[in-house]
C-alpha cells in the first residue's frame, strides 16, 4: 500500500461508504476552522500516547493535516508501530478544499 492517497481517492472512498478511519492530526483550532466530515481529531503531539488505545492496527487509516507534511510524519510513525494500512492524504485539507469540497475553508 502506498504511503500517500489523493484527496480525490479519499472522497471516492467516503462516497462509496467504505469503512476506514479518517485521522486529522492538526491542532484543535485548525480542525474548527476547516474539517472533513467524519474525521477524528488527534493532534500530532498526542498520537504517540493515544494511537494504541484509540486506533485499530487492522484498520485502513487515512491521516490528514494542513498540507501533508505532518500527516506523512504520522503515517511513517504509525507504520513503524504496526499500523500497516496507514496512508497520508497528499496535499492535506488544503488539497481537499481546493479540489474536492470548496465549502471547506482554505486557511
C-alpha positions as CSV (number, residue, x, y, z in Angstrom):
1,X,0.0,0.0,0.0
2,X,1.3,3.4,-1.0
3,X,2.2,5.9,1.7
4,X,0.1,8.5,0.1
5,X,-3.5,8.7,-1.1
6,X,-5.1,11.7,-3.0
7,X,-7.9,13.8,-1.8
8,X,-10.0,12.6,-4.7
9,X,-9.4,8.9,-3.8
10,X,-10.4,9.7,-0.2
11,X,-13.6,11.4,-1.5
12,X,-14.4,8.3,-3.6
13,X,-14.0,6.0,-0.5
14,X,-16.3,8.3,1.5
15,X,-18.9,8.4,-1.2
16,X,-18.7,4.6,-1.6
17,X,-19.3,4.1,2.1
18,X,-16.0,2.4,2.7
19,X,-15.1,1.7,6.3
20,X,-11.8,3.5,7.2
21,X,-10.5,5.9,9.8
22,X,-10.0,9.5,8.8
23,X,-7.5,10.8,11.3
24,X,-6.9,14.6,11.4
25,X,-3.6,15.4,13.2
26,X,-3.9,19.2,13.1
27,X,-4.4,21.4,16.1
28,X,-7.9,21.9,17.5
29,X,-8.1,25.5,16.2
30,X,-7.3,24.2,12.7
31,X,-9.9,21.5,13.0
32,X,-12.5,24.1,13.9
33,X,-11.5,26.3,11.0
34,X,-11.8,23.6,8.3
35,X,-12.7,19.9,8.7
36,X,-13.8,16.9,6.7
37,X,-17.0,15.2,7.8
38,X,-16.3,12.0,9.8
39,X,-12.7,13.0,10.7
40,X,-11.4,12.1,14.1
41,X,-9.2,14.8,15.7
42,X,-5.9,13.6,17.3
43,X,-3.3,16.3,17.2
44,X,0.1,15.1,16.1
45,X,1.7,15.6,19.5
46,X,-0.9,13.3,21.1
47,X,-0.6,10.5,18.6
48,X,2.1,8.6,20.4
49,X,0.1,8.5,23.6
50,X,-3.3,7.8,22.1
51,X,-2.8,5.7,18.9
52,X,-2.6,2.3,20.6
53,X,-5.6,3.0,22.7
54,X,-7.9,4.6,20.1
55,X,-6.8,3.2,16.7
56,X,-7.1,-0.3,15.4
57,X,-3.9,-1.6,13.7
58,X,-6.0,-3.6,11.3
59,X,-8.0,-0.5,10.0
60,X,-7.2,1.5,6.9
61,X,-6.2,4.8,8.4
62,X,-6.0,8.0,6.3
63,X,-4.1,10.7,8.0
64,X,-4.9,14.4,7.2
65,X,-3.2,17.6,8.1
66,X,-2.9,21.1,6.5
67,X,-0.6,20.4,3.6
68,X,0.5,16.8,4.0
69,X,3.8,17.1,6.0
70,X,2.6,16.3,9.5
71,X,0.3,13.6,8.1
72,X,3.2,11.9,6.3
73,X,5.3,12.0,9.5
74,X,2.4,10.5,11.5
75,X,1.9,7.9,8.7
76,X,5.5,6.8,8.8
77,X,5.4,6.6,12.6
78,X,2.1,4.6,12.6
79,X,3.6,2.1,10.0
80,X,6.6,1.7,12.3
81,X,4.2,0.8,15.1
82,X,2.4,-1.9,13.1
83,X,-0.4,0.2,11.5
84,X,0.4,-1.2,8.1
85,X,-2.6,0.3,6.3
86,X,-1.9,4.0,7.3
87,X,-1.7,6.5,4.4
88,X,-1.2,10.2,4.3
89,X,-3.6,12.3,2.3
90,X,-1.4,14.2,-0.2
91,X,-1.8,17.9,0.0
92,X,-3.8,17.8,3.2
93,X,-7.0,19.7,3.9
94,X,-5.8,22.4,1.6
95,X,-6.0,20.0,-1.4
96,X,-9.4,18.8,-0.2
97,X,-10.7,22.4,-0.1
98,X,-9.3,23.3,-3.5
99,X,-10.1,20.2,-5.4
100,X,-12.8,18.2,-3.7
101,X,-15.1,20.4,-1.5
102,X,-14.9,24.2,-2.0
103,X,-17.2,24.7,1.0
104,X,-14.3,23.7,3.3
105,X,-12.4,27.0,4.0
106,X,-8.9,27.5,2.8
107,X,-6.6,28.9,5.5
